[in-house]
Amino acid sequence: MSSSNIESQTPTAADVQVNDDTLAVALTDGRTISVPVAWYPRLSHGTPDERNHWRLSAGGRGIHWPDLDEDISVENLLAGRHSDESQMSFKRWLDQRVQGS
């Protein structure tokens, strides 16, 4: 019996769509993965303009929202991992947003 040396690679992000309820990421392997926006409190608290202002990072292995200081990796999305930001960190960020308004 022979084995193959095919390397398994995590697909990268090709496109991102965010609405009030869902973060949907189109992957380069043809799949689209969707997760609740509530998994990522910064996205959940962002305005539509802030959520739609994203860029791919690390060659598509991640997504960055500069206005929200949020980074999400494709690997974590595929693994079903939600934000692991501490409540204290999120509260500080939220307080800064309120003060900046």
N, CA, C and O atoms as CSV, one atom per row, in Angstrom:
chain,resi,resn,atom,element,x,y,z
A,1,MET,N,N,0.840,-1.174,0.000
A,1,MET,CA,C,0.000,0.000,0.000
A,1,MET,C,C,0.888,1.241,0.000
A,1,MET,O,O,1.817,1.332,0.802
A,2,SER,N,N,0.622,2.174,-0.866
A,2,SER,CA,C,1.416,3.402,-0.897
A,2,SER,C,C,0.622,4.551,-0.309
A,2,SER,O,O,-0.609,4.556,-0.293
A,3,SER,N,N,1.361,5.499,0.162
A,3,SER,CA,C,0.692,6.686,0.726
A,3,SER,C,C,1.036,7.895,-0.127
A,3,SER,O,O,2.069,7.939,-0.796
A,4,SER,N,N,0.175,8.839,-0.085
A,4,SER,CA,C,0.343,10.050,-0.879
A,4,SER,C,C,0.994,11.135,-0.045
A,4,SER,O,O,0.788,11.206,1.166
A,5,ASN,N,N,1.763,11.957,-0.680
A,5,ASN,CA,C,2.397,13.080,0.003
A,5,ASN,C,C,1.640,14.376,-0.221
A,5,ASN,O,O,2.223,15.458,-0.148
A,6,ILE,N,N,0.347,14.277,-0.493
A,6,ILE,CA,C,-0.447,15.479,-0.713
A,6,ILE,C,C,-0.533,16.246,0.593
A,6,ILE,O,O,-0.939,15.713,1.626
A,7,GLU,N,N,-0.149,17.489,0.525
A,7,GLU,CA,C,-0.164,18.328,1.711
A,7,GLU,C,C,-1.549,18.926,1.902
A,7,GLU,O,O,-2.116,19.502,0.973
A,8,SER,N,N,-2.083,18.792,3.086
A,8,SER,CA,C,-3.390,19.380,3.391
A,8,SER,C,C,-3.176,20.826,3.813
A,8,SER,O,O,-2.441,21.100,4.762
A,9,GLN,N,N,-3.809,21.733,3.117
A,9,GLN,CA,C,-3.663,23.146,3.436
A,9,GLN,C,C,-5.013,23.741,3.775
A,9,GLN,O,O,-6.038,23.372,3.202
A,10,THR,N,N,-4.993,24.669,4.718
A,10,THR,CA,C,-6.201,25.404,5.052
A,10,THR,C,C,-6.486,26.360,3.906
A,10,THR,O,O,-5.584,27.077,3.473
A,11,PRO,N,N,-7.715,26.391,3.402
A,11,PRO,CA,C,-8.037,27.349,2.339
A,11,PRO,C,C,-7.934,28.774,2.871
A,11,PRO,O,O,-7.927,29.001,4.081
A,12,THR,N,N,-7.855,29.704,1.970
A,12,THR,CA,C,-7.794,31.108,2.361
A,12,THR,C,C,-9.104,31.801,2.020
A,12,THR,O,O,-9.924,31.285,1.261
A,13,ALA,N,N,-9.278,32.968,2.593
A,13,ALA,CA,C,-10.480,33.760,2.342
A,13,ALA,C,C,-10.368,34.452,0.989
A,13,ALA,O,O,-9.295,34.909,0.596
A,14,ALA,N,N,-11.485,34.519,0.291
A,14,ALA,CA,C,-11.545,35.217,-0.991
A,14,ALA,C,C,-12.456,36.436,-0.910
A,14,ALA,O,O,-12.211,37.440,-1.579
A,15,ASP,N,N,-13.514,36.355,-0.087
A,15,ASP,CA,C,-14.471,37.452,0.040
A,15,ASP,C,C,-15.146,37.349,1.400
A,15,ASP,O,O,-15.214,36.279,2.004
A,16,VAL,N,N,-15.639,38.485,1.862
A,16,VAL,CA,C,-16.270,38.562,3.185
A,16,VAL,C,C,-17.564,39.355,3.074
A,16,VAL,O,O,-17.613,40.395,2.416
A,17,GLN,N,N,-18.606,38.857,3.720
A,17,GLN,CA,C,-19.889,39.556,3.807
A,17,GLN,C,C,-20.295,39.556,5.280
A,17,GLN,O,O,-20.249,38.522,5.947
A,18,VAL,N,N,-20.692,40.717,5.776
A,18,VAL,CA,C,-21.118,40.817,7.174
A,18,VAL,C,C,-22.429,41.587,7.219
A,18,VAL,O,O,-22.559,42.656,6.623
A,19,ASN,N,N,-23.410,41.021,7.942
A,19,ASN,CA,C,-24.636,41.767,8.204
A,19,ASN,C,C,-24.886,41.745,9.709
A,19,ASN,O,O,-24.001,41.347,10.466
A,20,ASP,N,N,-26.039,42.152,10.152
A,20,ASP,CA,C,-26.311,42.230,11.582
A,20,ASP,C,C,-26.250,40.871,12.273
A,20,ASP,O,O,-25.998,40.799,13.475
A,21,ASP,N,N,-26.477,39.804,11.529
A,21,ASP,CA,C,-26.565,38.473,12.129
A,21,ASP,C,C,-25.436,37.516,11.764
A,21,ASP,O,O,-25.092,36.637,12.555
A,22,THR,N,N,-24.855,37.675,10.575
A,22,THR,CA,C,-23.978,36.639,10.039
A,22,THR,C,C,-22.685,37.198,9.465
A,22,THR,O,O,-22.678,38.232,8.797
A,23,LEU,N,N,-21.595,36.497,9.738
A,23,LEU,CA,C,-20.317,36.706,9.067
A,23,LEU,C,C,-20.165,35.538,8.101
A,23,LEU,O,O,-20.114,34.384,8.527
A,24,ALA,N,N,-20.091,35.824,6.811
A,24,ALA,CA,C,-19.938,34.788,5.785
A,24,ALA,C,C,-18.629,35.028,5.042
A,24,ALA,O,O,-18.373,36.125,4.545
A,25,VAL,N,N,-17.807,33.987,4.975
A,25,VAL,CA,C,-16.504,34.089,4.327
A,25,VAL,C,C,-16.449,33.067,3.195
A,25,VAL,O,O,-16.559,31.861,3.415
A,26,ALA,N,N,-16.276,33.583,1.980
A,26,ALA,CA,C,-16.090,32.722,0.814
A,26,ALA,C,C,-14.631,32.291,0.786
A,26,ALA,O,O,-13.728,33.124,0.862
A,27,LEU,N,N,-14.408,30.989,0.676
A,27,LEU,CA,C,-13.060,30.434,0.695
A,27,LEU,C,C,-12.588,30.099,-0.713
A,27,LEU,O,O,-13.390,29.908,-1.628
A,28,THR,N,N,-11.274,30.033,-0.864
A,28,THR,CA,C,-10.691,29.770,-2.179
A,28,THR,C,C,-10.947,28.356,-2.666
A,28,THR,O,O,-10.735,28.070,-3.845
A,29,ASP,N,N,-11.402,27.454,-1.786
A,29,ASP,CA,C,-11.705,26.090,-2.235
A,29,ASP,C,C,-13.165,25.925,-2.654
A,29,ASP,O,O,-13.619,24.811,-2.917
A,30,GLY,N,N,-13.903,27.049,-2.716
A,30,GLY,CA,C,-15.287,27.024,-3.178
A,30,GLY,C,C,-16.323,26.988,-2.082
A,30,GLY,O,O,-17.505,27.206,-2.351
A,31,ARG,N,N,-15.920,26.721,-0.854
A,31,ARG,CA,C,-16.870,26.714,0.255
A,31,ARG,C,C,-17.116,28.124,0.756
A,31,ARG,O,O,-16.307,29.027,0.542
A,32,THR,N,N,-18.249,28.298,1.427
A,32,THR,CA,C,-18.535,29.519,2.177
A,32,THR,C,C,-18.865,29.083,3.588
A,32,THR,O,O,-19.709,28.212,3.800
A,33,ILE,N,N,-18.202,29.687,4.540
A,33,ILE,CA,C,-18.467,29.375,5.941
A,33,ILE,C,C,-19.174,30.563,6.568
A,33,ILE,O,O,-18.763,31.709,6.387
A,34,SER,N,N,-20.237,30.282,7.304
A,34,SER,CA,C,-21.020,31.333,7.956
A,34,SER,C,C,-21.068,31.066,9.449
A,34,SER,O,O,-21.271,29.933,9.887
A,35,VAL,N,N,-20.878,32.117,10.218
A,35,VAL,CA,C,-20.952,32.028,11.678
A,35,VAL,C,C,-21.744,33.221,12.196
A,35,VAL,O,O,-21.853,34.236,11.508
A,36,PRO,N,N,-22.295,33.112,13.392
A,36,PRO,CA,C,-23.032,34.248,13.958
A,36,PRO,C,C,-22.097,35.428,14.259
A,36,PRO,O,O,-21.008,35.241,14.802
A,37,VAL,N,N,-22.521,36.615,13.910
A,37,VAL,CA,C,-21.758,37.817,14.233
A,37,VAL,C,C,-21.593,37.939,15.752
A,37,VAL,O,O,-20.598,38.488,16.226
A,38,ALA,N,N,-22.551,37.435,16.503
A,38,ALA,CA,C,-22.487,37.494,17.967
A,38,ALA,C,C,-21.237,36.799,18.521
A,38,ALA,O,O,-20.835,37.079,19.650
A,39,TRP,N,N,-20.616,35.901,17.751
A,39,TRP,CA,C,-19.376,35.271,18.187
A,39,TRP,C,C,-18.244,36.274,18.311
A,39,TRP,O,O,-17.261,36.019,19.007
A,40,TYR,N,N,-18.373,37.406,17.645
A,40,TYR,CA,C,-17.323,38.425,17.609
A,40,TYR,C,C,-17.921,39.757,18.049
A,40,TYR,O,O,-18.423,40.513,17.218
A,41,PRO,N,N,-17.872,40.052,19.345
A,41,PRO,CA,C,-18.553,41.237,19.879
A,41,PRO,C,C,-18.172,42.554,19.198
A,41,PRO,O,O,-19.017,43.438,19.059
A,42,ARG,N,N,-16.937,42.696,18.779
A,42,ARG,CA,C,-16.561,43.952,18.112
A,42,ARG,C,C,-17.315,44.096,16.792
A,42,ARG,O,O,-17.775,45.187,16.458
A,43,LEU,N,N,-17.442,43.005,16.043
A,43,LEU,CA,C,-18.235,43.063,14.812
A,43,LEU,C,C,-19.693,43.344,15.137
A,43,LEU,O,O,-20.358,44.125,14.456
A,44,SER,N,N,-20.172,42.702,16.177
A,44,SER,CA,C,-21.565,42.861,16.581
A,44,SER,C,C,-21.883,44.309,16.942
A,44,SER,O,O,-22.986,44.787,16.676
A,45,HIS,N,N,-20.933,45.002,17.539
A,45,HIS,CA,C,-21.134,46.390,17.948
A,45,HIS,C,C,-20.718,47.395,16.873
A,45,HIS,O,O,-20.880,48.601,17.059
A,46,GLY,N,N,-20.188,46.911,15.762
A,46,GLY,CA,C,-19.765,47.814,14.696
A,46,GLY,C,C,-20.931,48.292,13.852
A,46,GLY,O,O,-21.977,47.647,13.780
A,47,THR,N,N,-20.732,49.417,13.226
A,47,THR,CA,C,-21.725,49.937,12.286
A,47,THR,C,C,-21.608,49.151,10.974
A,47,THR,O,O,-20.596,48.489,10.745
A,48,PRO,N,N,-22.615,49.213,10.124
A,48,PRO,CA,C,-22.484,48.550,8.817
A,48,PRO,C,C,-21.243,49.010,8.049
A,48,PRO,O,O,-20.565,48.191,7.429
A,49,ASP,N,N,-20.941,50.307,8.084
A,49,ASP,CA,C,-19.748,50.800,7.386
A,49,ASP,C,C,-18.474,50.203,7.977
A,49,ASP,O,O,-17.572,49.814,7.236
A,50,GLU,N,N,-18.393,50.128,9.299
A,50,GLU,CA,C,-17.211,49.551,9.947
A,50,GLU,C,C,-17.077,48.065,9.626
A,50,GLU,O,O,-15.972,47.579,9.380
A,51,ARG,N,N,-18.183,47.349,9.629
A,51,ARG,CA,C,-18.143,45.912,9.329
A,51,ARG,C,C,-17.781,45.648,7.869
A,51,ARG,O,O,-17.177,44.623,7.554
A,52,ASN,N,N,-18.142,46.557,6.990
A,52,ASN,CA,C,-17.850,46.383,5.565
A,52,ASN,C,C,-16.474,46.900,5.167
A,52,ASN,O,O,-16.065,46.755,4.015
A,53,HIS,N,N,-15.758,47.502,6.111
A,53,HIS,CA,C,-14.405,47.991,5.853
A,53,HIS,C,C,-13.416,46.965,6.408
A,53,HIS,O,O,-12.949,47.083,7.540
A,54,TRP,N,N,-13.112,45.976,5.602
A,54,TRP,CA,C,-12.218,44.892,5.992
A,54,TRP,C,C,-11.154,44.720,4.925
A,54,TRP,O,O,-11.272,45.238,3.814
A,55,ARG,N,N,-10.111,43.982,5.286
A,55,ARG,CA,C,-9.087,43.608,4.299
A,55,ARG,C,C,-8.580,42.215,4.659
A,55,ARG,O,O,-8.593,41.816,5.823
A,56,LEU,N,N,-8.143,41.498,3.661
A,56,LEU,CA,C,-7.544,40.191,3.894
A,56,LEU,C,C,-6.122,40.404,4.399
A,56,LEU,O,O,-5.421,41.309,3.949
A,57,SER,N,N,-5.709,39.566,5.332
A,57,SER,CA,C,-4.357,39.647,5.865
A,57,SER,C,C,-3.675,38.289,5.735
A,57,SER,O,O,-4.331,37.262,5.563
A,58,ALA,N,N,-2.373,38.306,5.820
A,58,ALA,CA,C,-1.566,37.078,5.761
A,58,ALA,C,C,-1.929,36.212,4.550
A,58,ALA,O,O,-2.092,34.997,4.665
A,59,GLY,N,N,-2.048,36.854,3.405
A,59,GLY,CA,C,-2.340,36.104,2.184
A,59,GLY,C,C,-3.708,35.448,2.169
A,59,GLY,O,O,-3.908,34.426,1.512
A,60,GLY,N,N,-4.655,36.043,2.901
A,60,GLY,CA,C,-6.007,35.501,2.957
A,60,GLY,C,C,-6.232,34.524,4.101
A,60,GLY,O,O,-7.321,33.964,4.235
A,61,ARG,N,N,-5.219,34.316,4.920
A,61,ARG,CA,C,-5.392,33.415,6.078
A,61,ARG,C,C,-6.146,34.102,7.209
A,61,ARG,O,O,-6.579,33.458,8.164
A,62,GLY,N,N,-6.299,35.423,7.089
A,62,GLY,CA,C,-7.019,36.163,8.108
A,62,GLY,C,C,-7.778,37.324,7.501
A,62,GLY,O,O,-7.589,37.680,6.338
A,63,ILE,N,N,-8.649,37.909,8.324
A,63,ILE,CA,C,-9.444,39.072,7.934
A,63,ILE,C,C,-9.248,40.114,9.021
A,63,ILE,O,O,-9.306,39.811,10.213
A,64,HIS,N,N,-9.015,41.357,8.587
A,64,HIS,CA,C,-8.775,42.447,9.536
A,64,HIS,C,C,-9.781,43.565,9.286
A,64,HIS,O,O,-9.995,43.986,8.148
A,65,TRP,N,N,-10.395,44.039,10.372
A,65,TRP,CA,C,-11.295,45.186,10.347
A,65,TRP,C,C,-10.584,46.324,11.071
A,65,TRP,O,O,-10.604,46.369,12.301
A,66,PRO,N,N,-9.946,47.259,10.327
A,66,PRO,CA,C,-9.157,48.312,10.988
A,66,PRO,C,C,-9.982,49.233,11.879
A,66,PRO,O,O,-9.493,49.673,12.919
A,67,ASP,N,N,-11.214,49.532,11.500
A,67,ASP,CA,C,-12.038,50.440,12.294
A,67,ASP,C,C,-12.473,49.818,13.617
A,67,ASP,O,O,-12.821,50.529,14.560
A,68,LEU,N,N,-12.454,48.493,13.681
A,68,LEU,CA,C,-12.909,47.791,14.889
A,68,LEU,C,C,-11.758,47.108,15.625
A,68,LEU,O,O,-11.959,46.514,16.684
A,69,ASP,N,N,-10.550,47.193,15.062
A,69,ASP,CA,C,-9.378,46.533,15.625
A,69,ASP,C,C,-9.676,45.054,15.875
A,69,ASP,O,O,-9.390,44.522,16.948
A,70,GLU,N,N,-10.255,44.399,14.862
A,70,GLU,CA,C,-10.641,42.987,14.958
A,70,GLU,C,C,-9.894,42.186,13.908
A,70,GLU,O,O,-9.784,42.600,12.754
A,71,ASP,N,N,-9.385,41.039,14.317
A,71,ASP,CA,C,-8.720,40.107,13.418
A,71,ASP,C,C,-9.319,38.723,13.645
A,71,ASP,O,O,-9.456,38.277,14.784
A,72,ILE,N,N,-9.673,38.051,12.559
A,72,ILE,CA,C,-10.241,36.711,12.638
A,72,ILE,C,C,-9.516,35.844,11.618
A,72,ILE,O,O,-9.370,36.230,10.459
A,73,SER,N,N,-9.066,34.679,12.052
A,73,SER,CA,C,-8.373,33.780,11.131
A,73,SER,C,C,-9.344,32.789,10.509
A,73,SER,O,O,-10.332,32.392,11.126
A,74,VAL,N,N,-9.046,32.401,9.284
A,74,VAL,CA,C,-9.843,31.381,8.598
A,74,VAL,C,C,-9.762,30.076,9.379
A,74,VAL,O,O,-10.757,29.362,9.504
A,75,GLU,N,N,-8.595,29.766,9.899
A,75,GLU,CA,C,-8.429,28.534,10.682
A,75,GLU,C,C,-9.396,28.498,11.873
A,75,GLU,O,O,-10.015,27.467,12.135
A,76,ASN,N,N,-9.527,29.608,12.586
A,76,ASN,CA,C,-10.452,29.644,13.725
A,76,ASN,C,C,-11.910,29.537,13.271
A,76,ASN,O,O,-12.719,28.888,13.935
A,77,LEU,N,N,-12.245,30.166,12.149
A,77,LEU,CA,C,-13.602,30.042,11.626
A,77,LEU,C,C,-13.919,28.585,11.306
A,77,LEU,O,O,-14.980,28.078,11.669
A,78,LEU,N,N,-12.998,27.922,10.629
A,78,LEU,CA,C,-13.209,26.526,10.259
A,78,LEU,C,C,-13.306,25.613,11.480
A,78,LEU,O,O,-14.009,24.603,11.458
A,79,ALA,N,N,-12.596,25.980,12.540
A,79,ALA,CA,C,-12.616,25.179,13.765
A,79,ALA,C,C,-13.812,25.513,14.657
A,79,ALA,O,O,-14.029,24.852,15.673
A,80,GLY,N,N,-14.588,26.535,14.284
A,80,GLY,CA,C,-15.752,26.909,15.081
A,80,GLY,C,C,-15.397,27.652,16.351
A,80,GLY,O,O,-16.141,27.608,17.330
A,81,ARG,N,N,-14.251,28.343,16.340
A,81,ARG,CA,C,-13.815,29.098,17.527
A,81,ARG,C,C,-14.331,30.529,17.459
A,81,ARG,O,O,-14.113,31.229,16.470
A,82,HIS,N,N,-15.004,30.953,18.496
A,82,HIS,CA,C,-15.459,32.337,18.564
A,82,HIS,C,C,-14.377,33.189,19.221
A,82,HIS,O,O,-13.333,32.673,19.620
A,83,SER,N,N,-14.623,34.471,19.333
A,83,SER,CA,C,-13.658,35.395,19.912
A,83,SER,C,C,-13.255,34.932,21.301
A,83,SER,O,O,-14.087,34.501,22.099
A,84,ASP,N,N,-11.962,35.030,21.570
A,84,ASP,CA,C,-11.496,34.694,22.913
A,84,ASP,C,C,-11.040,35.949,23.666
A,84,ASP,O,O,-10.293,35.873,24.641
A,85,GLU,N,N,-11.511,37.101,23.185
A,85,GLU,CA,C,-11.167,38.356,23.859
A,85,GLU,C,C,-11.787,38.363,25.262
A,85,GLU,O,O,-12.943,37.980,25.445
A,86,SER,N,N,-11.017,38.795,26.222
A,86,SER,CA,C,-11.527,38.831,27.597
A,86,SER,C,C,-12.610,39.896,27.731
A,86,SER,O,O,-12.641,40.869,26.977
A,87,GLN,N,N,-13.483,39.697,28.688
A,87,GLN,CA,C,-14.538,40.679,28.958
A,87,GLN,C,C,-13.946,42.026,29.322
A,87,GLN,O,O,-14.482,43.063,28.932
A,88,MET,N,N,-12.838,42.028,30.072
A,88,MET,CA,C,-12.197,43.279,30.467
A,88,MET,C,C,-11.680,44.040,29.248
A,88,MET,O,O,-11.868,45.252,29.143
A,89,SER,N,N,-11.030,43.329,28.329
A,89,SER,CA,C,-10.514,43.959,27.119
A,89,SER,C,C,-11.655,44.513,26.269
A,89,SER,O,O,-11.573,45.633,25.766
A,90,PHE,N,N,-12.712,43.729,26.112
A,90,PHE,CA,C,-13.846,44.178,25.320
A,90,PHE,C,C,-14.507,45.396,25.952
A,90,PHE,O,O,-14.882,46.332,25.246
A,91,LYS,N,N,-14.652,45.395,27.279
A,91,LYS,CA,C,-15.264,46.536,27.972
A,91,LYS,C,C,-14.429,47.798,27.771
A,91,LYS,O,O,-14.980,48.874,27.542
A,92,ARG,N,N,-13.091,47.674,27.856
A,92,ARG,CA,C,-12.217,48.839,27.619
A,92,ARG,C,C,-12.429,49.379,26.208
A,92,ARG,O,O,-12.547,50.588,26.008
A,93,TRP,N,N,-12.476,48.468,25.229
A,93,TRP,CA,C,-12.677,48.882,23.837
A,93,TRP,C,C,-14.026,49.571,23.669
A,93,TRP,O,O,-14.123,50.611,23.018
A,94,LEU,N,N,-15.065,48.987,24.259
A,94,LEU,CA,C,-16.407,49.553,24.160
A,94,LEU,C,C,-16.479,50.923,24.832
A,94,LEU,O,O,-17.096,51.845,24.299
A,95,ASP,N,N,-15.853,51.056,25.996
A,95,ASP,CA,C,-15.823,52.350,26.692
A,95,ASP,C,C,-15.114,53.420,25.851
A,95,ASP,O,O,-15.543,54.573,25.816
A,96,GLN,N,N,-14.035,53.032,25.179
A,96,GLN,CA,C,-13.316,53.981,24.315
A,96,GLN,C,C,-14.184,54.415,23.143
A,96,GLN,O,O,-14.129,55.574,22.732
A,97,ARG,N,N,-14.980,53.509,22.604
A,97,ARG,CA,C,-15.883,53.849,21.504
A,97,ARG,C,C,-16.929,54.857,21.956
A,97,ARG,O,O,-17.224,55.820,21.248
A,98,VAL,N,N,-17.482,54.630,23.134
A,98,VAL,CA,C,-18.516,55.520,23.663
A,98,VAL,C,C,-17.931,56.907,23.919
A,98,VAL,O,O,-18.569,57.915,23.615
A,99,GLN,N,N,-16.723,56.963,24.476
A,99,GLN,CA,C,-16.077,58.247,24.755
A,99,GLN,C,C,-15.715,58.986,23.476
A,99,GLN,O,O,-15.737,60.216,23.434
A,100,GLY,N,N,-15.379,58.223,22.422
A,100,GLY,CA,C,-15.001,58.834,21.151
A,100,GLY,C,C,-16.177,59.324,20.331
A,100,GLY,O,O,-15.986,60.033,19.343
A,101,SER,N,N,-17.392,58.963,20.721
A,101,SER,CA,C,-18.588,59.359,19.944
A,101,SER,C,C,-18.924,60.806,20.120
A,101,SER,O,O,-19.895,61.290,19.538
